[in-house]
């Protein structure tokens, strides 16, 4: 296999339900032979995530709200005890308060802006810092972005600003950690109807337009994103870092 994760241990943060991009990635990680720790946001989310973690044969299922520092530190402590190391990390979370997300950027509140940046961007920095002691032999860190980071997408608003910051963070982390053999990349999928995306106004129309415009005329799937994630997590992606890789059926090449 070109994509081989046998013997690799990973952490997947961001599964909310079976439609989550993180779940599509985790499925591909498992198919490639990885062992995983999986997190859920809170007790309300646990019943939706636990059956998926069982299906994926996850070694650990742990609560993790990144706005609660102790919870994130506990996740890494459990991983150290269970695995002793970490080979890859998937950060697939984003958030902005609905009242701020639905406003134009100049109208967003300071608190809403800070919350969006904290969960959608800063959490990657914190997860990376905590992962470093467990990646002494190198590793792969992945996050999820969107085309609204580089072009103005109607109604994407504050999240576009947060994703732009996230992509810049990927480049800086990649430059800083390359000497340790740690690769940092972002995947930028075309529009996929996830629970998080459902909070964006007009998202169904965005999907329809993407399918009609993209050269392949096909919707992007969580499995398609997962295929690339598994490639980047494995040694097959060992020469790729600091990149934002598009999985969008070619939509972004059309003017």
C-alpha positions as CSV (number, residue, x, y, z in Angstrom):
1,X,0.0,0.0,0.0
2,X,1.2,3.5,-0.7
3,X,-0.9,4.7,2.2
4,X,0.1,2.6,5.2
5,X,-0.6,3.6,8.7
6,X,0.0,0.2,10.3
7,X,1.7,0.8,13.7
8,X,0.8,4.5,13.6
9,X,-1.1,6.1,16.5
10,X,-3.2,9.2,15.9
11,X,-5.6,11.7,17.6
12,X,-8.8,12.8,15.8
13,X,-10.5,15.9,17.2
14,X,-13.7,17.0,15.5
15,X,-16.1,14.1,15.0
16,X,-19.7,15.2,15.8
17,X,-21.7,12.6,13.8
18,X,-21.4,10.4,10.8
19,X,-21.5,13.4,8.4
20,X,-18.4,15.0,10.0
21,X,-15.3,15.4,7.8
22,X,-13.3,14.2,10.8
23,X,-15.3,10.9,10.7
24,X,-14.5,10.5,7.0
25,X,-10.8,11.0,7.7
26,X,-10.9,8.6,10.7
27,X,-12.5,5.9,8.6
28,X,-9.6,6.2,6.1
29,X,-7.0,6.2,8.9
30,X,-8.5,2.9,10.2
31,X,-8.6,1.4,6.7
32,X,-4.9,2.2,6.4
33,X,-4.2,0.4,9.8
34,X,-3.9,3.2,12.3
35,X,-4.9,3.1,16.0
36,X,-6.7,6.2,17.3
37,X,-7.8,8.3,20.1
38,X,-11.1,10.1,19.4
39,X,-12.7,13.0,21.3
40,X,-16.2,14.3,21.7
41,X,-17.2,17.8,22.6
42,X,-19.4,17.2,25.7
43,X,-21.9,14.7,27.3
44,X,-24.6,15.9,24.9
45,X,-22.4,15.0,21.9
46,X,-21.1,11.7,23.4
47,X,-24.1,9.5,22.3
48,X,-23.5,10.6,18.7
49,X,-19.8,10.0,18.7
50,X,-19.5,6.8,20.9
51,X,-21.0,4.4,18.3
52,X,-18.7,5.8,15.6
53,X,-15.7,5.4,17.9
54,X,-16.8,1.7,18.5
55,X,-17.0,1.1,14.8
56,X,-13.6,2.6,14.3
57,X,-12.2,0.4,17.1
58,X,-10.8,3.5,18.8
59,X,-8.4,2.8,21.7
60,X,-9.6,5.9,23.6
61,X,-12.7,8.0,23.6
62,X,-12.3,11.2,25.6
63,X,-14.2,14.5,26.2
64,X,-12.5,17.5,24.8
65,X,-13.8,21.1,24.7
66,X,-10.7,23.1,23.6
67,X,-12.0,26.1,25.5
68,X,-11.4,24.1,28.7
69,X,-7.6,23.9,29.0
70,X,-7.6,21.0,31.4
71,X,-9.6,18.8,29.1
72,X,-7.1,19.1,26.3
73,X,-4.2,18.4,28.6
74,X,-6.0,15.3,29.9
75,X,-6.4,14.0,26.4
76,X,-2.7,14.1,25.8
77,X,-2.0,12.6,29.2
78,X,-4.2,9.7,28.4
79,X,-2.6,9.3,25.0
80,X,0.9,9.2,26.6
81,X,-0.2,6.5,29.0
82,X,-2.0,4.4,26.3
83,X,0.3,4.9,23.3
84,X,3.5,6.4,24.6
85,X,3.7,8.5,21.4
86,X,1.7,10.2,18.7
87,X,2.3,9.9,15.0
88,X,-0.4,12.1,13.6
89,X,-3.0,14.6,14.7
90,X,-6.2,15.8,13.0
91,X,-7.6,19.1,14.1
92,X,-11.1,19.4,12.5
93,X,-12.9,22.0,14.6
94,X,-14.2,25.5,14.0
95,X,-16.7,27.7,15.8
96,X,-18.1,31.2,15.8
97,X,-21.2,32.4,17.7
98,X,-24.2,32.4,15.4
99,X,-25.0,36.0,16.0
100,X,-21.5,37.0,14.9
101,X,-21.3,34.5,12.0
102,X,-24.5,35.8,10.5
103,X,-23.3,39.4,10.6
104,X,-20.9,41.1,8.2
105,X,-17.4,41.1,9.5
106,X,-17.3,44.8,10.4
107,X,-20.4,44.1,12.6
108,X,-19.0,41.2,14.6
109,X,-18.4,41.6,18.3
110,X,-15.0,41.5,20.0
111,X,-16.1,38.5,22.1
112,X,-17.4,36.7,19.0
113,X,-14.2,37.4,17.1
114,X,-12.0,36.1,20.0
115,X,-14.1,33.0,20.4
116,X,-13.9,32.2,16.6
117,X,-10.1,32.7,16.7
118,X,-9.7,30.7,19.9
119,X,-11.5,27.5,18.7
120,X,-10.8,27.7,15.0
121,X,-7.2,28.7,15.0
122,X,-5.4,29.0,18.4
123,X,-6.5,25.5,19.4
124,X,-4.3,24.2,16.6
125,X,-1.3,25.9,18.2
126,X,-2.1,24.5,21.6
127,X,-2.7,21.0,20.3
128,X,0.6,21.2,18.4
129,X,2.5,22.3,21.5
130,X,1.1,19.5,23.6
131,X,1.8,17.0,20.8
132,X,5.5,17.8,20.5
133,X,6.8,15.6,23.4
134,X,4.9,12.7,21.9
135,X,6.3,13.3,18.4
136,X,10.0,13.0,19.2
137,X,10.4,10.9,16.1
138,X,8.4,13.2,13.8
139,X,4.8,13.2,12.9
140,X,2.0,14.7,10.8
141,X,-0.4,17.5,11.9
142,X,-3.4,18.2,9.8
143,X,-6.2,20.8,10.0
144,X,-9.2,21.7,7.9
145,X,-9.7,25.0,6.1
146,X,-12.0,26.3,3.3
147,X,-11.7,28.4,0.2
148,X,-13.4,31.3,2.0
149,X,-10.0,31.9,3.6
150,X,-8.5,33.3,0.4
151,X,-11.6,34.5,-1.5
152,X,-14.7,36.3,-0.2
153,X,-17.5,33.7,0.0
154,X,-21.0,35.1,0.5
155,X,-22.2,34.6,4.1
156,X,-18.9,32.9,5.2
157,X,-18.1,36.1,7.0
158,X,-16.1,35.8,10.3
159,X,-15.2,32.2,9.6
160,X,-13.3,33.3,6.5
161,X,-11.1,35.5,8.7
162,X,-10.5,32.7,11.2
163,X,-9.6,30.2,8.4
164,X,-7.1,32.7,6.9
165,X,-5.4,32.9,10.2
166,X,-5.4,29.1,10.5
167,X,-3.7,28.8,7.1
168,X,-1.0,31.3,8.1
169,X,-0.5,29.4,11.3
170,X,0.0,26.1,9.3
171,X,2.8,27.8,7.4
172,X,4.6,29.1,10.5
173,X,4.3,25.8,12.4
174,X,5.6,23.9,9.4
175,X,8.6,26.2,9.2
176,X,9.3,26.0,12.9
177,X,8.9,22.2,13.3
178,X,10.3,20.9,10.1
179,X,13.7,20.3,11.7
180,X,12.0,17.9,14.1
181,X,10.5,15.9,11.3
182,X,7.0,17.2,12.0
183,X,4.9,18.1,9.0
184,X,2.0,20.5,9.2
185,X,-0.6,20.8,6.4
186,X,-4.2,22.0,5.9
187,X,-6.8,20.4,3.7
188,X,-9.3,22.7,2.1
189,X,-12.4,20.7,1.0
190,X,-15.1,22.1,-1.2
191,X,-18.5,22.6,0.5
192,X,-19.8,19.6,2.4
193,X,-23.0,19.7,4.4
194,X,-21.8,19.0,8.0
195,X,-23.4,20.1,11.2
196,X,-21.0,23.1,11.5
197,X,-21.7,24.1,7.9
198,X,-25.5,24.1,8.5
199,X,-25.0,27.2,10.6
200,X,-23.9,29.2,7.5
201,X,-26.7,30.9,5.7
202,X,-27.3,29.8,2.1
203,X,-24.9,26.8,2.4
204,X,-27.2,24.5,0.3
205,X,-27.0,27.0,-2.6
206,X,-23.2,27.1,-2.1
207,X,-23.0,23.4,-2.6
208,X,-25.3,23.4,-5.7
209,X,-23.2,26.2,-7.3
210,X,-20.0,24.3,-6.5
211,X,-21.2,21.2,-8.2
212,X,-22.4,23.1,-11.3
213,X,-19.2,25.1,-11.6
214,X,-16.5,22.6,-10.8
215,X,-14.9,20.9,-13.8
216,X,-15.7,17.4,-12.4
217,X,-19.4,18.4,-11.6
218,X,-19.3,16.2,-8.6
219,X,-19.9,16.9,-4.9
220,X,-17.0,16.6,-2.5
221,X,-17.3,13.7,0.0
222,X,-15.9,13.1,3.5
223,X,-14.3,9.9,2.1
224,X,-12.6,12.0,-0.6
225,X,-11.2,14.3,2.0
226,X,-10.2,11.3,4.1
227,X,-8.2,9.7,1.3
228,X,-6.0,12.8,1.2
229,X,-5.8,13.0,5.0
230,X,-4.6,9.4,5.2
231,X,-2.0,10.0,2.5
232,X,-0.6,13.0,4.4
233,X,-0.7,11.3,7.8
234,X,1.3,8.3,6.4
235,X,4.9,8.2,5.3
236,X,3.6,8.7,1.7
237,X,3.3,12.4,2.5
238,X,6.6,12.7,4.2
239,X,7.9,15.4,1.7
240,X,4.8,17.7,2.0
241,X,4.5,20.4,4.6
242,X,3.2,23.9,5.0
243,X,0.7,23.4,2.3
244,X,-3.1,24.1,1.9
245,X,-4.3,21.3,-0.4
246,X,-7.6,21.6,-2.1
247,X,-10.2,18.8,-2.5
248,X,-12.9,20.7,-4.4
249,X,-13.5,18.8,-7.7
250,X,-11.6,21.7,-9.4
251,X,-13.9,24.5,-8.3
252,X,-11.1,26.8,-7.4
253,X,-9.5,26.9,-10.8
254,X,-12.6,28.5,-12.4
255,X,-12.5,32.3,-12.6
